[in-house]
Amino acid sequence: MGISPIRTDLLRDIERRVLWLSTAMVHHANRVRPNPSGLKVGGHQASSASMVSIMTSLWFGHLSPEDRVSVKPHASPVLHAINYLLGELDEAYLTTLRQFGGLQSYPSRSKDPDPVDYATGSVGIGATAPIWGAMARRYVNAGSGRQYSLIGDAELDEGAVWEAVLDPAVTELGEIVWVVDVNRQSLDRVVPHLAAARLQGMFAAAGWQVLTLKYGRLLQELFGRPGGEALRSRIDHMPNPEYQRLLRCTAEQLRQRLPGGDQDISRLLEDLDDATLLAAVRDLGGHDLDELNQAYSAIDDGRPTVIFAYTVKGYELPVQGHPQNHSSLLTTDQMRELAGRFGADPGKPWQRFPHDSEQERLCAQTAQRLRRERPSPQEPPPLPVDIGRTPTGTATTQAALGRTLMDLSREAPEVARLLVTVSPDVSSSTNLGGWVNKVGVWSPNERVDWFADDAETILHWREKPTGQHIELGIAETNLVGLLGELGATWSRWGRPLLPIGVMYDPFVERALEPWSFGIYAGGQSILVGTPSGVTLAPEGGAHQSITTPSIGIEQPGCVTYEPAFAIDVEWTLLAALARLGRPDGGSAYLRLSTRPIDQSLAAVPADPAARERRRRQVVAGAYHLRRSDGAAVTIAAMGAIVPEALAAAERLERNGVIADVVCVTSPDLLFRALRARQGHDEGPSWILDQVFPAARATPLVTVLDGHPHSLAFLGTVNQVPTAALGVTRFGQSGDLEDVYRYHGIDVDGIMGAALDLVE
């Protein structure tokens, strides 16, 4: 890979214009644009400046149209400046940074008006996204090209980074390239001990190629002079804060401080004029365009690569190297001085290069080289809404997941081919074994299954390029990162997938941030949390999820379901799959259980029309399981607690109190329906009229295996007295009956709450 060599002086002109534009965007947002609220708009001139050389060299000298780049959040103005010079962004947007409807604070695939490959903003998540993007592209076989992550050194503090780097599957992804902006500063300070050598060793141990750009060619030349080795040793071993302080020194101060008492260094510095000395102390590899070009050309496509590029935060700005420059803003006078140095006009800050100049021609040539055709998304084939079975006997909703996938592969094979399941080493324990045996495990290359002839092996691990299950290590953030990218193939390459990720529900919260960010970035997927709740009685408090039902309600771009019966799993899963891989689609979260439940309690209607009515209600959020004339109270139950609700209703009737029972399948959709009825949202509200009609309004008991506030809002549908039951504290290990009693969600607890309301 690579482009014809570009003159360094020409590339330097581009670099300085990019630096000016990115700095001017932040300046305009904060000091020029009217700000009636008086709140600081913000922006990161210093963080952008440290990335300008890295990005200029990459875009204008090495990127291909097949490549994709994730840009560190605080360098978004640099990305916009480059896209502007390439003709991808209209000038009118340069004045809209952090303005409503304008350029976003951080790169956004869904909201920015210019091309953005990866949304970033959540530290560490944008860094790892191209790893999963590379895997997703290989899965759909959508061409080639490198996947670059441009990250700040502080992002290496994030655990998600190392979970991704260390996953065994990543070592095979030679298209991955990370460029670390080693500016040795975080938000508040200079990082005292960056330990770059240790970080480099960690990447190397994980099988990555490690390239380091520490010094520019001016410093390297000085290191070859008498006293040069002493100078190198002095800079190499000084603490980061001491080095950063040197960036703020005059030439005279440098002659006093830099030698550190070494006479050889003093004599070397005596031979340098002030301008050369000041340039030398700032001459780091991440700003040397020739060094950057050499590093990009040395990338080994046979394994992942990380480039440690040492930079100066605030490079070439008056605030360069200052420990508190992270969010500092240049003054108007400083901007004028910068314009004078860079040949810009502060009165016309958005000027491009003169027509037909060498610089303009380079921008035009780069734009032509990088131009991509927008993908035309293929629409997924239609899914069945009802496979037609009526489950009998005793079953769990967790097992129903695997059974539905198997049924789908038989009933709609053209749809099933788009299914891809992902799990973090829990395939067998979440009932995906049959599915995995049928479709195989995805791998870029076919591998030998050494247990294929072992009669006692139940789960067969057949790894092949046509497999439809992907298993990563035990790291939930990796799973949902991959899930988000598998769910974005429809918009990236026009090839839709139907991705389903399965993990233990107690760990959904751990994975929520990257999954939420994936949804924000356009990834459409289904996350299945199973098993869930205190229904995991023997597992104790450490494995009993409490807040996940409300998380599902609150997550934008996602519909949450908690089905009680196997048929509900089928219907809600099919409905969720039908929303994937399309511009108007979205994600879903299913909360499933390992509790065996008598499927006859579902009372699925035999009449086709009545069955279809039930299905529509299940998909819309709720349906009646028990409805009688003269009801004095309504019990709205969800998931694994439905048998207790039905048992409580029977006992209440024996005591002369008639109770309706509503099975809630989606508190999320019911809440949306309520907001639509109140005029706060758009969407249908018919489900409320069918399940909670005003004419049958009674006091209401809500109960679920989760926090009670997840269903408490149902009392406002008809403004009735309400008792909300659920789990509000960490649980205990024990039998199911004991655990339910402990939390007050057993039959006695439900019955008592109902009697209190009635009386």
Long-range contacts (C-beta under 8 A, 24 or more apart in sequence): 1-62, 1-64, 1-146, 1-299, 1-301, 2-61, 2-62, 2-296, 2-297, 3-60, 3-61, 3-62, 3-369, 5-61, 5-293, 6-60, 6-61, 6-362, 8-289, 8-290, 10-358, 10-359, 10-362, 11-56, 11-57, 11-60, 11-61, 11-289, 11-362, 12-289, 13-353, 13-359, 14-56, 14-60, 14-85, 14-359, 14-362, 14-363, 15-52, 15-53, 15-56, 15-289, 16-316, 16-342, 16-343, 17-81, 17-85, 17-342, 17-344, 17-353, 17-359, 18-52, 18-55, 18-56, 18-78, 18-81, 18-82, 18-85, 19-48, 19-49, 19-52, 19-315, 19-316, 19-342, 20-338, 20-339, 20-342, 20-344, 20-349, 21-77, 21-80, 21-81, 21-84, 21-85, 21-94, 21-349, 21-350, 22-48, 22-49, 22-52, 22-75, 22-77, 22-78, 22-80, 22-81, 23-48, 23-49, 23-77, 23-317, 23-330, 23-335, 23-338, 24-94, 24-335, 24-344, 24-349, 24-350, 25-77, 25-80, 25-81, 25-94, 25-95, 25-97, 25-103, 26-77, 26-97, 26-329, 27-329, 27-330, 27-332, 27-335, 28-94, 28-95, 28-97, 28-349, 29-95, 29-97, 29-98, 29-99, 30-329, 31-329, 31-332, 32-95, 33-95, 33-99, 41-97, 41-98, 42-98, 42-105, 42-327, 43-77, 43-97, 43-98, 43-105, 43-327, 43-329, 44-74, 44-75, 44-77, 44-326, 44-327, 45-77, 45-314, 45-317, 45-319, 45-328, 45-329, 45-330, 46-313, 46-314, 46-317, 46-319, 46-320, 46-322, 46-325, 46-326, 46-328, 47-72, 47-74, 47-75, 47-152, 47-183, 47-313, 47-326, 48-74, 48-75, 48-76, 48-77, 48-78, 49-312, 49-313, 49-314, 49-315, 49-316, 49-317, 49-320, 50-181, 50-183, 50-286, 50-311, 50-312, 50-313, 50-314, 50-315, 51-75, 51-78, 51-150, 51-181, 51-311, 52-78, 52-315, 53-286, 53-287, 53-288, 53-289, 53-292, 53-311, 53-315, 54-150, 54-179, 54-181, 54-286, 54-292, 54-309, 54-311, 55-79, 55-82, 55-150, 56-82, 56-289, 57-289, 57-292, 57-293, 57-296, 58-148, 58-150, 58-179, 58-292, 58-296, 59-86, 59-366, 59-370, 60-362, 60-366, 61-293, 61-296, 62-293, 62-296, 62-297, 63-370, 64-145, 64-146, 64-369, 64-370, 65-145, 65-369, 65-370, 65-371, 65-372, 66-143, 66-144, 66-145, 66-146, 67-145, 67-146, 67-147, 67-148, 68-117, 68-118, 68-130, 68-133, 68-145, 68-146, 68-147, 68-148, 68-492, 69-117, 69-118, 69-130, 69-148, 69-149, 69-150, 70-107, 70-117, 70-118, 70-120, 70-126, 70-127, 70-129, 70-130, 70-147, 70-148, 70-149, 70-150, 70-151, 71-107, 71-116, 71-118, 71-120, 71-126, 71-150, 72-120, 72-126, 72-127, 72-150, 72-151, 72-152, 72-155, 72-181, 73-105, 73-106, 73-107, 73-120, 73-121, 73-122, 73-123, 73-126, 74-106, 74-152, 75-150, 75-181, 76-103, 76-104, 76-105, 76-106, 76-107, 79-107, 79-114, 79-116, 80-112, 80-114, 83-114, 83-115, 84-114, 84-350, 84-352, 85-352, 85-353, 85-363, 86-363, 86-366, 86-367, 86-370, 87-363, 87-364, 87-367, 88-114, 88-115, 88-367, 89-113, 89-114, 91-350, 94-349, 94-350, 108-520, 108-521, 109-491, 109-521, 109-522, 110-520, 110-521, 110-522, 118-521, 119-517, 119-520, 119-521, 119-522, 121-517, 122-513, 122-514, 122-517, 123-152, 123-154, 123-155, 123-158, 124-155, 124-158, 124-159, 124-160, 124-161, 125-160, 125-481, 125-513, 125-514, 125-517, 126-151, 127-151, 127-155, 127-158, 127-161, 127-164, 127-178, 128-160, 128-161, 128-164, 128-477, 128-478, 128-481, 128-514, 129-481, 129-484, 129-485, 129-518, 129-521, 130-176, 131-164, 131-170, 131-173, 131-176, 131-481, 132-164, 132-478, 132-481, 132-482, 132-484, 132-485, 132-486, 133-485, 133-488, 133-492, 134-173, 134-175, 134-176, 135-169, 135-173, 135-470, 135-482, 135-485, 136-482, 136-485, 136-486, 136-488, 136-489, 136-492, 136-497, 137-489, 137-492, 137-493, 138-173, 138-444, 139-420, 139-442, 139-470, 139-486, 139-489, 139-497, 140-489, 140-493, 140-495, 140-497, 142-489, 142-492, 142-493, 142-495, 143-493, 144-175, 145-175, 146-175, 146-176, 146-177, 146-299, 146-301, 147-173, 147-175, 147-176, 147-177, 148-177, 148-178, 148-179, 149-176, 149-177, 149-178, 149-179, 150-178, 150-179, 150-181, 151-178, 151-179, 151-180, 151-181, 152-180, 152-181, 152-183, 153-180, 153-181, 153-182, 153-183, 153-184, 153-191, 153-194, 154-185, 154-186, 154-187, 154-191, 156-180, 156-199, 159-477, 160-477, 160-481, 160-514, 162-202, 163-473, 163-475, 163-477, 163-478, 164-475, 164-477, 164-478, 164-481, 165-202, 165-203, 165-206, 165-208, 166-206, 166-473, 167-472, 167-473, 167-475, 167-478, 168-473, 169-472, 170-206, 170-304, 171-206, 171-207, 171-208, 171-303, 171-304, 172-444, 173-304, 174-300, 174-301, 174-302, 174-303, 174-304, 175-301, 176-304, 176-305, 177-299, 177-304, 177-305, 177-306, 177-307, 178-304, 178-305, 178-306, 178-307, 179-306, 179-307, 179-309, 180-306, 180-307, 180-308, 180-309, 181-286, 181-309, 181-311, 182-286, 182-308, 182-309, 182-310, 182-311, 183-286, 183-310, 183-311, 183-312, 183-313, 184-240, 184-243, 184-244, 184-310, 184-313, 185-244, 185-313, 185-323, 185-325, 185-326, 186-326, 187-326, 187-327, 188-324, 188-326, 189-241, 189-323, 190-240, 190-241, 190-244, 190-323, 191-240, 192-239, 192-240, 192-241, 193-239, 193-240, 194-240, 196-308, 199-308, 200-306, 200-308, 203-306, 207-303, 207-304, 208-303, 208-304, 208-305, 208-306, 209-299, 209-300, 209-303, 209-304, 209-305, 209-306, 210-305, 210-306, 210-308, 211-295, 211-298, 211-299, 211-305, 211-306, 211-307, 211-308, 212-285, 212-307, 212-308, 212-310, 213-284, 213-285, 213-286, 213-288, 213-291, 213-292, 213-295, 213-307, 213-308, 213-309, 213-310, 214-284, 214-285, 214-308, 214-310, 215-283, 215-284, 215-285, 215-288, 215-310, 216-283, 216-284, 216-285, 216-287, 216-288, 216-291, 217-283, 217-288, 217-290, 217-291, 218-276, 218-279, 218-280, 218-283, 219-280, 219-283, 219-284, 222-268, 222-272, 222-280, 225-268, 225-271, 226-264, 226-267, 226-268, 227-262, 227-264, 227-265, 227-267, 227-268, 228-268, 230-262, 230-264, 230-265, 230-268, 231-258, 231-265, 231-268, 234-258, 234-259, 234-260, 234-262, 234-265, 241-323, 244-321, 244-323, 245-321, 246-281, 246-321, 247-281, 247-282, 247-312, 247-320, 247-321, 248-321, 248-322, 249-281, 251-275, 251-277, 251-278, 254-278, 254-281, 282-312, 282-315, 282-320, 284-310, 284-311, 284-312, 285-309, 285-310, 286-310, 286-311, 287-311, 287-312, 287-315, 316-341, 375-491, 375-492, 375-493, 375-494, 375-495, 376-494, 377-490, 377-491, 377-494, 377-496, 377-581, 377-582, 377-583, 378-490, 378-494, 378-495, 378-496, 379-496, 379-581, 379-582, 380-415, 380-418, 380-490, 380-496, 380-498, 380-580, 380-581, 380-582, 381-412, 381-414, 381-415, 381-418, 382-415, 382-578, 383-408, 383-412, 383-415, 383-574, 383-577, 383-578, 384-408, 384-411, 384-412, 384-415, 384-574, 385-571, 385-574, 385-575, 385-578, 385-615, 386-570, 386-571, 386-574, 386-611, 386-612, 386-615, 387-411, 387-570, 387-574, 389-567, 389-570, 390-567, 390-604, 391-565, 391-566, 391-567, 391-599, 391-602, 392-599, 392-600, 393-598, 393-599, 394-596, 394-597, 394-598, 394-599, 395-566, 395-596, 395-597, 395-599, 396-431, 396-566, 396-592, 396-593, 396-594, 396-595, 396-596, 396-597, 397-530, 397-563, 397-564, 397-565, 397-566, 397-568, 397-569, 397-592, 397-593, 397-597, 397-639, 397-640, 398-430, 398-431, 398-530, 398-531, 398-592, 398-593, 398-594, 399-431, 399-566, 400-563, 400-565, 400-566, 400-569, 400-570, 400-592, 401-430, 401-431, 401-432, 401-502, 401-528, 401-530, 401-569, 401-573, 401-590, 401-592, 402-431, 402-432, 402-433, 402-434, 402-435, 403-434, 403-566, 404-569, 404-570, 404-573, 404-574, 405-432, 405-435, 405-500, 406-434, 406-435, 406-438, 407-570, 408-574, 409-435, 409-438, 409-439, 415-498, 415-577, 417-468, 418-496, 418-497, 418-498, 418-581, 419-468, 419-497, 419-498, 419-499, 419-500, 419-577, 420-468, 420-469, 420-470, 420-486, 420-497, 420-498, 420-499, 420-500, 421-468, 421-469, 421-470, 421-499, 421-500, 421-501, 421-502, 422-469, 422-470, 422-471, 422-472, 422-479, 422-482, 422-483, 422-486, 422-499, 422-500, 422-501, 422-502, 423-469, 423-471, 423-472, 423-479, 423-501, 423-502, 423-503, 424-471, 424-472, 424-473, 424-474, 424-475, 424-476, 424-478, 424-479, 424-503, 425-471, 425-472, 425-473, 425-474, 426-502, 426-503, 426-504, 427-459, 427-469, 427-471, 427-502, 428-458, 428-459, 430-502, 430-503, 430-504, 430-528, 430-530, 430-531, 432-469, 432-502, 433-458, 433-459, 435-469, 436-460, 436-461, 436-469, 439-467, 439-468, 439-469, 440-464, 440-466, 440-467, 440-468, 440-469, 441-467, 441-469, 441-470, 441-471, 442-466, 442-467, 442-468, 442-469, 442-470, 443-467, 476-503, 476-507, 476-508, 476-510, 476-511, 477-510, 477-511, 477-513, 477-514, 479-503, 479-511, 480-511, 480-514, 480-515, 480-518, 480-527, 481-514, 481-518, 483-515, 483-518, 483-523, 483-525, 483-527, 484-514, 484-515, 484-517, 484-518, 484-519, 484-521, 484-523, 484-525, 485-518, 485-523, 486-523, 486-525, 487-518, 487-522, 487-523, 487-524, 487-525, 487-580, 487-581, 487-587, 488-518, 488-521, 488-522, 488-523, 488-524, 489-581, 490-524, 490-580, 490-581, 490-582, 491-522, 491-583, 496-580, 496-581, 496-582, 497-580, 497-581, 498-526, 498-577, 498-580, 498-581, 499-525, 499-526, 499-580, 500-525, 500-526, 500-527, 500-528, 501-525, 501-526, 501-527, 501-528, 502-528, 502-530, 503-527, 503-528, 503-529, 504-529, 504-530, 504-531, 504-543, 505-529, 505-530, 505-531, 505-532, 505-533, 505-545, 505-548, 505-591, 505-592, 506-532, 506-536, 506-542, 506-543, 506-544, 506-545, 508-545, 508-548, 508-551, 508-589, 509-545, 509-547, 509-548, 509-551, 512-551, 512-555, 516-555, 516-556, 519-555, 519-556, 519-557, 519-558, 519-586, 519-587, 520-556, 520-557, 523-587, 524-579, 524-580, 524-581, 524-582, 524-585, 524-586, 524-587, 525-580, 525-587, 526-573, 526-576, 526-577, 526-580, 526-587, 526-588, 526-589, 526-590, 527-587, 527-588, 527-589, 527-590, 528-589, 528-590, 528-592, 529-589, 529-590, 529-591, 529-592, 530-590, 530-591, 530-592, 530-593, 530-594, 531-592, 531-593, 531-594, 532-562, 532-591, 532-592, 532-593, 532-639, 532-640, 532-705, 532-706, 533-591, 533-593, 533-639, 533-640, 533-705, 533-706, 533-727, 534-705, 534-727, 534-731, 534-739, 534-740, 534-743, 535-593, 535-594, 535-595, 535-640, 535-705, 535-736, 535-739, 536-594, 537-731, 537-733, 537-734, 537-735, 537-736, 537-738, 537-739, 538-733, 538-734, 538-735, 539-733, 540-731, 540-732, 540-733, 541-730, 541-731, 541-732, 541-733, 544-727, 544-730, 544-731, 545-706, 546-706, 546-707, 546-727, 546-728, 546-730, 547-706, 547-707, 548-591, 548-706, 549-591, 549-638, 549-667, 549-704, 549-706, 549-707, 549-710, 550-706, 550-707, 550-709, 550-710, 551-589, 552-589, 552-591, 552-667, 552-668, 553-667, 553-668, 553-671, 553-710, 555-589, 557-586, 557-587, 558-586, 558-587, 558-588, 558-589, 558-668, 559-586, 559-587, 559-588, 559-589, 559-666, 559-668, 559-669, 560-588, 560-589, 560-590, 560-591, 560-666, 560-667, 560-668, 561-588, 561-589, 561-590, 561-591, 561-665, 561-666, 561-668, 562-590, 562-591, 562-592, 562-638, 562-639, 562-664, 562-665, 562-666, 562-667, 562-704, 563-590, 563-592, 563-618, 563-639, 563-665, 564-597, 564-602, 564-637, 564-638, 564-639, 564-640, 564-642, 564-663, 564-665, 565-597, 565-599, 565-601, 565-602, 565-642, 566-599, 566-602, 567-599, 567-602, 567-604, 567-618, 568-602, 568-618, 568-663, 568-665, 571-615, 571-618, 571-619, 572-618, 572-619, 572-665, 572-666, 575-619, 591-639, 591-706, 593-639, 593-640, 593-705, 595-640, 595-736, 597-640, 597-642, 597-643, 598-643, 601-625, 601-642, 601-643, 601-646, 617-687, 617-690, 617-691, 618-665, 619-665, 620-666, 620-669, 620-673, 620-684, 620-686, 620-687, 621-664, 621-665, 621-666, 621-667, 621-668, 621-669, 621-670, 621-673, 621-687, 621-691, 622-662, 622-663, 622-664, 622-665, 622-666, 622-670, 622-687, 622-691, 622-692, 623-662, 623-663, 623-665, 623-691, 624-660, 624-661, 624-662, 624-663, 624-691, 625-661, 625-662, 625-663, 626-659, 626-660, 626-661, 627-660, 627-661, 628-653, 628-658, 628-659, 628-660, 629-658, 630-658, 631-658, 631-659, 631-660, 631-696, 631-698, 632-657, 632-658, 632-659, 632-698, 632-699, 632-758, 633-657, 633-658, 633-659, 633-660, 633-698, 633-699, 633-700, 633-701, 633-754, 633-757, 633-758, 634-659, 634-660, 634-661, 634-662, 634-692, 634-696, 634-698, 634-699, 634-700, 634-701, 635-659, 635-660, 635-661, 635-662, 635-700, 635-701, 635-702, 635-703, 635-750, 635-754, 636-661, 636-662, 636-664, 636-700, 636-701, 636-702, 636-703, 636-711, 636-714, 637-661, 637-662, 637-663, 637-664, 637-702, 637-703, 637-704, 637-750, 638-663, 638-664, 638-665, 638-667, 638-703, 638-704, 638-705, 638-706, 638-710, 638-711, 639-704, 639-705, 639-706, 640-705, 641-703, 641-704, 641-705, 641-740, 641-745, 644-703, 644-740, 644-745, 644-746, 644-747, 644-750, 645-703, 645-750, 647-747, 648-747, 648-750, 648-751, 648-754, 651-747, 651-751, 652-751, 652-754, 652-755, 655-755, 657-754, 657-755, 657-758, 659-754, 660-696, 660-698, 662-691, 662-692, 664-702, 664-704, 664-711, 664-714, 667-710, 667-711, 667-713, 667-714, 670-713, 670-714, 671-713, 674-713, 674-716, 674-717, 688-717, 692-717, 692-718, 694-718, 699-723, 699-754, 699-757, 699-758, 700-757, 701-725, 701-750, 701-753, 701-754, 701-757, 702-726, 703-745, 703-749, 703-750, 703-753, 704-745, 705-745, 721-757, 722-757, 723-753, 723-754, 723-756, 723-757, 725-749, 725-750, 725-753
